Amino acid sequence: MRNSFDWTPYRRSTVGFDRLFDFLENSGSAENYPPFDIEKVADDHFRITVAVAGFKSEEIDITAQQNMLTVSGRKAPAKDGETRQLLYSGIATRAFERRFQLADFVRVDRADLADGLLIIDLVREVPEAMKPHKIAIGGTQPTAIEAKKAA
């Protein structure tokens, strides 16, 4: 299944998530649980918000390894003697795993869970050696008087 959405305008306005758009364009999966948002907070600060209603913080695992961020959740089994009689179950609490491809030099700064939303703050920290540097132009051209003295 090919995604027909054009990501070009978003590619121009984001820094650090170029591979993410490639992943979204090439994703053939119809899996859309749990829903998430990605926002650019500042030039080198990004935020991923994942809707994880019904999950506690100890039921969610966040793993960052190289350029991959994995968010997974699994409901804890019901304790002995703890039963619920649901008349209708509309809150999806099935196990999930979301993977986010991160750009180089992007690291997880912090993660918080509040009001059913998991908020993951990301920071792009380019090492000083990788940043562009101004190169001073050195040396001088001999002037016409110095050139006549040499002759």
C-alpha positions as CSV (number, residue, x, y, z in Angstrom):
1,M,0.0,0.0,0.0
2,R,1.6,3.3,-1.1
3,N,1.1,6.4,0.9
4,S,-0.1,9.2,-1.3
5,F,0.6,12.0,1.1
6,D,3.2,14.5,-0.1
7,W,5.8,15.2,2.6
8,T,7.8,17.7,0.6
9,P,6.7,20.8,2.4
10,Y,7.5,19.3,5.8
11,R,11.0,18.2,4.6
12,R,11.9,21.8,3.9
13,S,10.9,23.0,7.3
14,T,12.4,20.4,9.6
15,V,15.9,19.6,10.7
16,G,17.0,16.3,12.0
17,F,14.1,14.1,10.8
18,D,14.9,13.6,7.2
19,R,15.0,9.8,7.5
20,L,11.7,9.9,9.4
21,F,9.9,11.2,6.3
22,D,11.6,8.5,4.2
23,F,10.3,5.9,6.6
24,L,6.8,7.4,6.6
25,E,6.7,7.4,2.8
26,N,7.9,3.9,2.5
27,S,5.9,2.5,5.3
28,G,3.5,-0.1,4.0
29,S,2.1,-0.8,7.4
30,A,-1.5,0.1,8.2
31,E,-0.7,0.1,11.9
32,N,-1.6,3.4,13.5
33,Y,-1.7,2.5,17.2
34,P,-0.9,4.4,19.3
35,P,-1.3,7.7,17.5
36,F,1.6,10.2,17.8
37,D,2.6,13.8,17.0
38,I,6.1,15.1,16.1
39,E,6.8,18.8,16.5
40,K,9.7,21.1,16.1
41,V,9.9,23.1,19.3
42,A,13.1,25.1,18.4
43,D,15.9,24.8,15.9
44,D,17.5,21.8,17.6
45,H,14.7,20.7,19.9
46,F,12.0,18.3,18.9
47,R,9.1,16.6,20.7
48,I,7.3,13.3,20.1
49,T,3.9,13.0,21.8
50,V,2.4,9.5,21.9
51,A,-1.2,8.9,23.1
52,V,-0.9,6.1,25.6
53,A,-4.2,6.3,27.5
54,G,-4.7,3.5,30.0
55,F,-0.9,2.8,30.4
56,K,1.1,3.5,33.6
57,S,4.7,4.6,33.4
58,E,6.0,1.2,34.6
59,E,4.1,-0.4,31.6
60,I,5.9,1.7,29.0
61,D,9.5,1.1,27.9
62,I,11.6,3.7,26.0
63,T,14.8,2.5,24.4
64,A,17.3,4.7,22.5
65,Q,20.0,2.9,20.5
66,Q,22.1,4.6,17.9
67,N,19.6,6.3,15.5
68,M,16.6,4.3,16.6
69,L,14.0,5.2,19.3
70,T,11.7,2.4,20.4
71,V,8.6,3.1,22.5
72,S,6.7,0.0,23.6
73,G,3.9,-0.7,26.0
74,R,2.4,-3.8,27.6
75,K,-0.4,-3.9,30.1
76,A,0.5,-5.6,33.4
77,P,-1.5,-8.8,33.9
78,A,-4.5,-8.4,36.3
79,K,-3.6,-9.3,39.9
80,D,-5.2,-12.2,41.7
81,G,-8.6,-11.3,43.0
82,E,-8.7,-8.2,40.8
83,T,-11.6,-8.5,38.3
84,R,-13.4,-5.9,36.2
85,Q,-16.8,-6.3,34.7
86,L,-16.7,-4.1,31.6
87,L,-20.0,-3.4,29.8
88,Y,-18.2,-1.7,27.0
89,S,-14.4,-1.5,26.3
90,G,-13.4,1.4,24.1
91,I,-10.0,2.2,25.5
92,A,-7.4,0.4,23.5
93,T,-4.8,-1.1,25.9
94,R,-3.3,-3.7,23.6
95,A,0.5,-4.1,23.5
96,F,2.3,-1.8,21.1
97,E,5.7,-0.9,19.7
98,R,6.5,2.3,17.9
99,R,9.9,2.9,16.2
100,F,11.2,6.3,15.3
101,Q,14.3,6.7,13.1
102,L,16.3,9.5,14.5
103,A,18.8,11.7,12.6
104,D,22.5,11.8,13.5
105,F,23.4,13.5,16.8
106,V,19.8,13.5,18.1
107,R,19.5,12.3,21.7
108,V,16.6,11.8,24.1
109,D,16.6,14.6,26.6
110,R,13.7,13.5,28.8
111,A,10.4,11.7,28.8
112,D,7.2,12.4,30.8
113,L,3.8,10.8,31.1
114,A,0.8,12.9,32.0
115,D,-2.8,12.9,31.1
116,G,-2.5,9.8,28.9
117,L,0.2,11.4,26.8
118,L,3.9,10.3,26.7
119,I,6.0,13.3,25.8
120,I,9.6,12.6,24.6
121,D,11.9,15.6,24.2
122,L,14.7,15.2,21.7
123,V,17.8,17.5,21.3
124,R,20.1,17.6,18.3
125,E,23.7,18.2,19.5
126,V,26.1,18.4,16.7
127,P,29.7,18.0,17.9
128,E,31.9,21.0,17.6
129,A,34.2,19.2,15.1
130,M,31.2,18.6,12.8
131,K,29.9,22.2,12.8
132,P,30.9,24.6,10.0
133,H,33.8,26.9,10.8
134,K,34.8,30.2,9.3
135,I,38.3,30.0,7.7
136,A,40.3,33.2,7.8
137,I,42.1,34.1,4.7
138,G,45.8,34.5,5.5
139,G,48.8,35.9,3.6
140,T,49.1,39.1,1.7
141,Q,49.6,40.0,-1.9
142,P,52.9,41.8,-2.6
143,T,52.3,45.5,-3.5
144,A,53.6,47.1,-6.6
145,I,56.5,48.8,-4.6
146,E,57.6,45.5,-3.0
147,A,57.5,43.8,-6.4
148,K,59.9,46.6,-7.9
149,K,62.3,46.2,-5.0
150,A,62.6,42.5,-5.6
151,A,63.5,43.0,-9.3
